[in-house]
Amino acid sequence: MIPNKIGAAADRGTAGKLALAFRIQLSTLFLVTGIEGAAAPIGFAHGLAQMGVPFPGLAAAASITINLVAPLILILNFRGFGWLAALLLALFTAATIPYGHPFWLLDEPRRSIAFHIAAEHLSLIGGLLFVALTLPRRAPRTDA
């Protein structure tokens, strides 16, 4: 029989590896979007303009930055700020729905397609919010 402390340590190690894998999985969509946007920023800005996003050049630069930096902070839980990166990505994803998938403005069959994509975004937001609530936070400094 394995002593409880050893078993608990093994479980934490496995759980930590799984949590890292899940954070990578949650981040994949953002990283791919960021890489694609960085590879063709003018085309990315043009696409945002066609969706009616205000200040498309600035929005493209901000989007590319968020899509590249926030997932890395989330994956690594860099300095304990992974929770904040998850929250930022959740808010960012929510903001994409009215511009990229406004199903309420569309006719069929585009309405159903956009609705399903918006619903997928809501699922992703739920996962990101769960991570934001459960990921270890930055420990406060104790030295003064």
Residue pairs with C-beta under 8 A, 6 or more apart in sequence:
2 10
20 75
22 131
23 74
23 75
23 77
23 82
23 131
24 75
26 71
26 74
26 86
26 89
26 124
26 127
26 128
26 131
27 71
27 72
27 74
27 75
27 89
29 124
30 66
30 67
30 68
30 70
30 71
30 89
31 67
31 68
31 71
31 72
33 63
33 67
34 63
34 64
34 65
34 66
34 67
34 68
34 71
35 68
36 44
37 44
37 60
37 63
37 64
37 67
38 64
38 68
41 60
41 61
41 64
44 60
44 63
44 64
45 56
45 57
45 59
45 60
46 56
48 56
48 59
48 60
48 63
48 99
49 56
51 99
51 100
52 99
53 59
53 99
63 92
66 88
66 89
66 92
69 85
70 85
70 88
70 89
70 92
71 85
71 89
72 78
73 81
73 82
73 84
73 85
74 82
74 85
74 86
74 89
74 131
75 82
76 82
77 83
77 135
77 136
78 85
79 138
80 136
80 137
80 138
80 139
81 138
82 131
82 135
82 136
83 131
83 132
83 133
83 135
83 136
83 137
84 132
86 128
86 129
86 131
86 132
86 135
87 128
87 129
87 132
89 128
90 125
90 128
90 129
90 132
93 121
93 124
93 125
93 128
94 121
94 125
96 121
97 118
97 121
100 117
101 114
101 115
101 117
101 118
101 121
102 114
103 110
103 111
103 112
103 114
103 115
103 118
104 111
106 114
